[in-house]
Amino acid sequence: MAKEWSVEPSGTAGTGNMGIAVAAIDSSGRAGFAESMLGAINASAAFEHCTVFRFTRDAGQGIGCTILDAASRYHTPVARHTSRIFVQSFAQYDWNTRYLDPAPANLVRASYFSTRDILHHEYRASCYDRNGLIDRLSFAINDGCDAVVTFNLYRSIRRGLIGSHECASLIRMAPVIAHASLRHAKASKKKGAERGIDLVGRLPNADTLTPREIYLCTLLVEGFSIREAAEKMGVQASTATTLKKRAFARLNLKTKEDMLRRLIG
């Protein structure tokens, strides 16, 4: 049966494992964050994969999801590929979407479920069964901007279900893990915004673009397709196409090649 806990920092809570705390401090906002955290956590509890996601809800109540990082004990490309499948097709079914409602600052929600608790059969087959995963422990924290950042740990079938003592030990570290993930998310978002300003800001009328339009244009300049850009932004391809049309209309552009020519010349 799925379980969840609310965790608020108090006393010595969240300071029980110095290895995890050091990894959280050293790696948040840097490349390899998920890999570093997984390595520190696996020093005391064995997990196969970990992922970091940002969930959002748009005005039409649609769920968006962005991959912030992913790592695997043995084969990180598998974790990243599965993360892309999740974002493209199954994010709206995830347990962590229930935390998109406003919450008190610093409140961390922890949740645990096994694959038998996943009612959407295709989601379970594509993201868990196919990779030999049996359960998941997650930590979620609101980012103050109507989004939720989550850090997720996955156990393989051959290692068996996550034990209650392992859950308890990691839940004590939940504030450290969640806040490190939040710092990582904010750093990633800031870097994306800085790239957008640098690349697109030189175009005429660039100051009329919204932040999301700037980010989309940046991704297009960096060589991503509309579908790939939508995945990175955590939106549907149709939404990304609409953003592109609006941005290009303001910039008086017809194609991505027009934008590249203007940036180069």
PAPA-527588 format. One record per residue (C-alpha): residue number from 1; residue in one letter; x, y, z. Coordinates in steps of 0.25 Angstrom, whole numbers. Each point is the difference from the previous one (the first is absolute). Example, Ala and Ser with C-alpha at 12.3 -4.5 7.8 and 13.67 -1.06 7.14 Angstrom:
1,A,49,-18,31
2,S,6,14,-2
END
This chain:
1,M,0,0,0
2,A,5,14,-3
3,K,4,9,11
4,E,4,14,2
5,W,6,9,11
6,S,1,15,2
7,V,14,4,5
8,E,3,13,6
9,P,15,3,5
10,S,1,1,15
11,G,11,-3,10
12,T,10,-10,-6
13,A,-10,-5,-11
14,G,7,-1,-14
15,T,14,0,5
16,G,2,-15,2
17,N,9,-4,-11
18,M,12,9,-3
19,G,3,-6,-13
20,I,-13,3,-6
21,A,0,14,6
22,V,14,3,-6
23,A,-4,-5,-13
24,A,-13,9,1
25,I,9,12,3
26,D,11,-3,-10
27,S,-8,-4,-12
28,S,-13,8,-1
29,G,-1,9,-12
30,R,12,-8,-7
31,A,1,-10,-10
32,G,-1,-14,6
33,F,-9,3,11
34,A,-9,-12,-1
35,E,12,-9,-1
36,S,7,6,12
37,M,-12,-1,8
38,L,-3,-15,-4
39,G,14,-3,3
40,A,-1,6,14
41,I,-13,-7,3
42,N,5,-13,-5
43,A,11,0,10
44,S,-11,-4,10
45,A,-12,-5,-8
46,A,0,-6,-14
47,F,-8,7,-11
48,E,0,-3,-15
49,H,-4,14,-5
50,C,-3,14,4
51,T,-7,11,-7
52,V,-2,15,3
53,F,-13,6,-7
54,R,-7,13,1
55,F,-16,-1,-1
56,T,-8,12,-5
57,R,-15,2,-2
58,D,-4,10,-11
59,A,-13,9,-1
60,G,-8,-11,-6
61,Q,4,-10,11
62,G,9,-8,-9
63,I,12,-6,7
64,G,14,3,-5
65,C,13,-7,4
66,T,15,4,-2
67,I,12,-10,1
68,L,10,7,9
69,D,9,-12,2
70,A,1,-15,0
71,A,10,-10,3
72,S,2,-15,1
73,R,8,-10,9
74,Y,5,-7,-13
75,H,-6,7,-13
76,T,-4,14,1
77,P,-5,1,-14
78,V,-11,-10,3
79,A,-4,9,12
80,R,0,12,-9
81,H,-8,-7,-11
82,T,-10,-5,9
83,S,-1,14,6
84,R,-3,6,-14
85,I,-11,-11,-2
86,F,-6,4,13
87,V,0,15,-3
88,Q,-6,-2,-14
89,S,-11,-10,4
90,F,-3,-2,15
91,A,4,12,9
92,Q,-15,3,2
93,Y,-2,-13,7
94,D,11,1,10
95,W,-2,1,15
96,N,8,13,1
97,T,-10,8,-8
98,R,-9,0,12
99,Y,10,10,7
100,L,-2,11,-10
101,D,-10,7,9
102,P,6,11,8
103,A,8,-5,13
104,P,7,6,11
105,A,15,5,-2
106,N,10,-11,3
107,L,-11,-11,1
108,V,6,-13,-6
109,R,-9,-11,-4
110,A,5,-14,-1
111,S,-7,-12,-7
112,Y,2,-14,-2
113,F,-7,-10,-9
114,S,3,-14,-7
115,T,-3,-3,-14
116,R,-13,-7,4
117,D,-6,13,5
118,I,1,6,-14
119,L,-13,-1,-7
120,H,4,5,-14
121,H,5,-13,-6
122,E,7,6,-12
123,Y,7,10,10
124,R,4,-12,9
125,A,5,-8,-12
126,S,8,11,-7
127,C,7,7,12
128,Y,1,-12,10
129,D,-2,-14,-5
130,R,8,2,-12
131,N,12,5,8
132,G,-2,-11,11
133,L,-4,11,11
134,I,-9,-4,11
135,D,-2,12,9
136,R,3,15,2
137,L,3,10,11
138,S,-2,15,-3
139,F,2,13,6
140,A,-8,12,-5
141,I,1,15,3
142,N,-7,12,-6
143,D,9,10,-6
144,G,-9,13,3
145,C,-4,2,-15
146,D,-11,-10,-1
147,A,9,-12,-3
148,V,5,-12,8
149,V,14,-6,-1
150,T,1,-14,3
151,F,12,-10,3
152,N,-3,-14,-3
153,L,7,-13,4
154,Y,-3,-14,-7
155,R,3,-14,5
156,S,2,-12,-9
157,I,-7,-13,1
158,R,12,-8,3
159,R,3,9,13
160,G,-14,-1,5
161,L,-9,10,6
162,I,5,12,7
163,G,0,-3,15
164,S,-7,8,11
165,H,13,3,7
166,E,6,5,-14
167,C,-13,9,-2
168,A,2,5,14
169,S,14,3,-1
170,L,-2,8,-13
171,I,-12,7,4
172,R,9,6,11
173,M,8,5,-11
174,A,-12,5,-8
175,P,2,15,3
176,V,15,0,-5
177,I,-3,-8,-13
178,A,-13,8,-3
179,H,7,14,2
180,A,12,-5,-8
181,S,-9,-4,-11
182,L,-7,14,1
183,R,13,7,-1
184,H,4,-8,-12
185,A,-13,3,-7
186,K,1,15,2
187,A,15,-1,-5
188,S,-4,-7,-12
189,K,-12,9,-3
190,K,10,12,2
191,K,10,-5,-10
192,G,-11,-3,-10
193,A,-5,15,1
194,E,14,5,-1
195,R,3,-7,-13
196,G,-13,5,-6
197,I,3,14,3
198,D,14,-1,-6
199,L,-4,-7,-12
200,V,-14,6,-4
201,G,1,14,7
202,R,8,5,-12
203,L,-12,-2,-9
204,P,-9,12,-3
205,N,-13,0,8
206,A,7,-11,10
207,D,-5,9,12
208,T,-15,-4,-4
209,L,2,-15,2
210,T,-4,-7,12
211,P,10,-8,8
212,R,-6,-13,-5
213,E,1,5,-14
214,I,15,4,2
215,Y,3,-14,6
216,L,-7,-6,-12
217,C,8,8,-10
218,T,13,-3,7
219,L,-3,-15,-1
220,L,-3,1,-15
221,V,13,8,-2
222,E,7,-11,8
223,G,-5,-10,-10
224,F,-12,-7,7
225,S,-12,-3,-8
226,I,-14,5,5
227,R,-3,-14,6
228,E,14,0,7
229,A,-2,15,5
230,A,-14,-4,5
231,E,6,-11,8
232,K,10,8,6
233,M,-10,11,4
234,G,-10,-10,5
235,V,-11,4,-9
236,Q,-8,-7,-12
237,A,6,1,-14
238,S,-12,8,-4
239,T,3,11,11
240,A,14,1,-5
241,T,-5,2,-14
242,T,-9,11,5
243,L,11,7,8
244,K,9,-1,-13
245,K,-11,6,-9
246,R,-2,12,10
247,A,15,2,2
248,F,3,0,-15
249,A,-12,9,-3
250,R,6,11,10
251,L,14,-2,-6
252,N,-5,0,-14
253,L,6,-13,-3
254,K,-6,-12,-9
255,T,10,-11,3
256,K,11,-4,10
257,E,10,2,-11
258,D,-5,15,-1
259,M,3,1,15
260,L,14,-7,-1
261,R,4,9,-12
262,R,-4,13,8
263,L,8,-5,12
264,I,12,-3,-8
265,G,0,12,-9
END
